[in-house]
Amino acid sequence: MRNYILFLFLFFGTIFSKVYAQLPDGAYMYHDGLCKNLILIKDQYISFICFDNSNKRFHYTWGGPIEGQNQNVNVLVEYNSQDSTAIGKNVLLPYRIQNDSLRLKTADTYHLYVKQKSRPQALDALWRITSRQQEGKMHDIPETDRKTIKILVDGYFQWIAINPAQKGFYGTGGGDYQYDHNRYVEKIQFFSRDNNRVGQVLNFEGAIVNGAWHHKGKSSKGDDIYEIWSKEITK
């Protein structure tokens, strides 16, 4: 009987520690003067973004798949706009949950990232572009090392064009989004390639068909686009 009780204690203790170790999905914000430090977490993937949308300045972004380890989160860095040598490395960040917010240690300092209002929507997921229309025809995008992913969670979005194998970072943009009745709207808060895009509001048609996201409208440059995004599976 004693051994059975000990087994149950160890079994459920292991389960609870694993659950406790996982970071909750969501958007978290820490303000440093005019700079906004935004964390997006979705489907075991994390992205850090630092920007100042009042002055239309993008500072940096980095992130990748995550794995909880008790009081630490392990990030396998897939992209880093500031330091390509960090790509492919593991970064262990101590953290704790505090009143639904996230106290996370980066650069030897703890900061409190306040959880933003929960705004769950049907498009919330980690996506990867898999098809694009060109000259009136849809063309599949082969699954190679180079990829464009998009994180959507609680009314925030970010796309990132990267090639982890080549330590390549090719651009990012993001901000607020809303999806309702097949209407998808983005408001850009940061854009690494062209700060003049900040503040733009883009309207698209959007629908989920057989688990894939069909995305149609005009890009920030005004070009017609029709893309299909599939859910990205982190490894």
Secondary structure, DSSP 8 states (H G I E B T S, - for coil): -HHHHHHHHHHHHHHHHHHHHS--SEEEEEEETTEEEEEEEETTEEEEEEEETTTTEEEEEEEEEEEEETTEEEEE--EESS-GGGTT-EEEEEEEEETTEEEEEETTEEEEEEE------TT-EEEEEEEEEETTEEEE----S-EEEEEEETTEEEEEEEEGGGTEEEEEEEEEEEEETTEEEEEEEEESS-GGGTT-EEEEEEEEETTEEEEEEE-TTS-EEEEEEEE----
